[in-house]
Amino acid sequence: MEAVNMDADADDTVWLGVDLGTQSVRALAVTAGGRVQGQGSAPLTGTRDGARHEQLPADWWSATRAAVRAAVRGLRAPVAAVAVCGTSGTVLLADDGGEPVSPALMYDDGRAAVQARRAQEAGDEVWRRLGQRIQPSWALAKLLWLADEGDVPAGLRPRVCHQADVVTARLVGRPVATDSSHALKTGYDTRDRAWPTEVLDRLGLADRLTFPEVVLPGTVLGTVGAAGAEATGLAEGTPVVAGMTDGCAAQLASGAWEVGSWNTVLGTTLVIKGVTAQPLHDPTGVLYNHLSPDGTWLPGGASSVGAGALSAAFPGADLAALDRAAADREPAGALTYPLVSRGERFPFLASGAEAFTLGTPADDADRYASLLQGVALAERLCLAYVRQLGARVEGPITFTGGATRSAYWNQLRSDVLGRPVTVPEQAGSALGMAVLAARGAGTSRDDVHTMVRTAGRFTPRSTVKERYDDAFGTLVDALEERGWLPRETARYARSEG
């Protein structure tokens, strides 16, 4: 657990964001000017066994108490509002009072493959209209698994509960509404803004489970009660604002809020999220649309390429030195599609997809360069796909995630995309929740922008982009020839290139 306090802004108003991650809970107290006044974290553990991945919901609250207490200790002003995010697709069951009656099935628990097929068939018309496909990791499939296989107490009609709901209920002192972002993978219809009751009836869930009220992110759910205040150090009466999933929270922290803006999060894998005036319809179901707090849409998808390929290929290496060597290999002598694990999820769905390299790298520097360039080319394909679906992609693209520590890679990605890039000073999900807490409590959209501070900007070098146009076309051809990339997507990407 850690605590940090810094000098106050002229505006001492402090907003608190809480991020319920996989390995820890993080709390961040931020001023209107984007200065961190306090932060705290506390570890989490879980149980993994094959496809099984569970955590105990009680641990989330224990860790939240510790993290929030550390973050608010020594603040010069009370927290004005708090918001909480959790992992997308994590779900559990609770009793009428909000007390968990099942373990939490985490975002990547994969036991519900059979149930996912049932859920897809039962609501196929609804999911096609929404441009979604129910996958085993989605909360709706896992609810079916809990109803079929879980040890639910007899005579109880349990309440459907998401990760953030557990913490907001403890803060307020009673169960509160969930938000549309966490509810999306539970089957919530974001177009009609209602639970698809006919689908739930067909699945036998409507009479067995209680589905919560759903509100837009940024809605005030209630205020911190006496017990929540004593546990966390927050003042009783502090507004509790409905949050979003951690991926959407990270987008808020990036500052990519306007229609046409896009944020790419590059860590172990690559996540693309943007802002559109209307939801994007994706007939393949690899992209899905969250509702934003102001009623616009946040479409996005997660690829299985990413920086994880670097750490796997060069464990313990001096990456800064390899960056310098890679700068002399533009382009590399080989072309790599750097999947981190088997299967691709975006911009196409191919469970059998595997990493491949065309050509033979001359040495380690060439091999490393091919990985960096391969990720950038895959990122370019992702953005081409969202444009194919009708999205505007304009203005600077925001880069976040651990890979932004490499200035060279930031510049290379800007070059390959042919887009100007901004890198925020801090862009974690906890900051995104502090931003949402401020918006939910009434701070104007313009004023809340000051909470996101820029650390760097990169301008594409047009001559460098031209060096990668042929490589991009070769990658598109290779993906299509393997039967992974649909023909129409390949044709569009080539024409755009």
HULIN-V283922 format. One record per residue. N is the residue number from 1. OMEGA is omega in whole degrees, -180 to 180 (NA if undefined). Layout:
n=<N/N>
omega=<OMEGA/OMEGA>
This chain:
n=<1/2/3/4/5/6/7/8/9/10/11/12/13/14/15/16/17/18/19/20/21/22/23/24/25/26/27/28/29/30/31/32/33/34/35/36/37/38/39/40/41/42/43/44/45/46/47/48/49/50/51/52/53/54/55/56/57/58/59/60/61/62/63/64/65/66/67/68/69/70/71/72/73/74/75/76/77/78/79/80/81/82/83/84/85/86/87/88/89/90/91/92/93/94/95/96/97/98/99/100/101/102/103/104/105/106/107/108/109/110/111/112/113/114/115/116/117/118/119/120/121/122/123/124/125/126/127/128/129/130/131/132/133/134/135/136/137/138/139/140/141/142/143/144/145/146/147/148/149/150/151/152/153/154/155/156/157/158/159/160/161/162/163/164/165/166/167/168/169/170/171/172/173/174/175/176/177/178/179/180/181/182/183/184/185/186/187/188/189/190/191/192/193/194/195/196/197/198/199/200/201/202/203/204/205/206/207/208/209/210/211/212/213/214/215/216/217/218/219/220/221/222/223/224/225/226/227/228/229/230/231/232/233/234/235/236/237/238/239/240/241/242/243/244/245/246/247/248/249/250/251/252/253/254/255/256/257/258/259/260/261/262/263/264/265/266/267/268/269/270/271/272/273/274/275/276/277/278/279/280/281/282/283/284/285/286/287/288/289/290/291/292/293/294/295/296/297/298/299/300/301/302/303/304/305/306/307/308/309/310/311/312/313/314/315/316/317/318/319/320/321/322/323/324/325/326/327/328/329/330/331/332/333/334/335/336/337/338/339/340/341/342/343/344/345/346/347/348/349/350/351/352/353/354/355/356/357/358/359/360/361/362/363/364/365/366/367/368/369/370/371/372/373/374/375/376/377/378/379/380/381/382/383/384/385/386/387/388/389/390/391/392/393/394/395/396/397/398/399/400/401/402/403/404/405/406/407/408/409/410/411/412/413/414/415/416/417/418/419/420/421/422/423/424/425/426/427/428/429/430/431/432/433/434/435/436/437/438/439/440/441/442/443/444/445/446/447/448/449/450/451/452/453/454/455/456/457/458/459/460/461/462/463/464/465/466/467/468/469/470/471/472/473/474/475/476/477/478/479/480/481/482/483/484/485/486/487/488/489/490/491/492/493/494/495/496/497>
omega=<-178/176/180/175/-177/-178/-178/171/172/174/-175/179/-176/179/-176/174/180/-179/177/-178/178/-175/-179/168/179/177/-176/177/-170/177/178/178/177/179/179/179/178/176/179/177/178/-173/173/174/179/179/177/178/-176/-180/-177/172/-177/168/176/-179/179/179/178/-178/178/-180/178/179/-178/-177/-179/178/178/-177/-174/-179/176/177/179/180/179/176/-177/177/-179/174/-173/173/178/-180/-174/178/177/-173/177/177/-179/177/-176/180/179/179/-179/176/176/170/176/172/-170/-172/-177/174/-172/-175/-170/-179/179/-179/178/178/177/-178/179/-179/-177/-177/-172/-179/179/-177/177/178/-180/-177/-177/170/-180/-178/-178/-180/-178/-175/-179/178/-178/173/176/179/179/180/-178/-169/-175/-179/-178/-180/-179/176/-179/171/-169/-179/175/-173/176/-173/-179/-178/-180/-177/180/177/179/179/-176/-179/179/175/179/-180/170/179/-175/-180/178/-177/-174/-177/172/177/-179/-179/-176/178/180/-179/-180/172/179/-170/-180/178/180/176/-179/-180/-180/-178/-173/-178/-177/-177/175/179/-173/169/-179/178/176/171/-179/177/176/-176/-175/179/180/180/-176/-178/178/179/-179/-177/-170/-174/173/179/174/-178/177/179/175/-172/178/-175/180/174/-175/178/177/177/179/178/176/-179/-179/-176/179/-172/-174/177/-177/179/180/177/174/-179/-178/173/175/175/-173/178/179/176/-180/-179/178/179/179/178/175/178/-179/-177/180/177/-180/178/177/-169/170/172/177/-179/-177/175/171/-174/-179/178/179/178/-177/177/177/169/178/-177/176/178/179/-178/177/-177/-176/-178/176/-177/174/-175/178/178/178/174/-178/179/-178/-179/178/-178/-179/0/178/179/178/179/-175/168/-164/174/179/180/-179/178/177/-175/-176/11/173/-180/179/-175/-178/-178/179/175/176/177/175/-176/-178/178/-178/-178/-178/180/180/178/179/179/-179/177/178/-178/179/177/-179/178/177/177/177/178/178/-180/175/-178/-180/174/177/-180/175/-178/169/175/-175/-179/-178/171/-180/175/172/-179/-175/-178/-179/175/179/178/179/-179/176/-179/179/-180/176/180/-177/179/-175/-176/171/-173/170/177/-180/178/179/-173/178/-179/178/176/178/178/174/177/-179/177/180/180/-179/-180/173/177/-176/180/-180/-178/-176/177/-178/178/180/-176/-177/179/-177/177/-180/-180/-177/175/-172/-179/178/179/-178/179/-174/-179/180/179/178/179/179/178/179/179/-177/180/178/-178/179/178/-178/-177/-179/-175/-178/178/178/-180/180/-179/180/-179/179/179/NA>
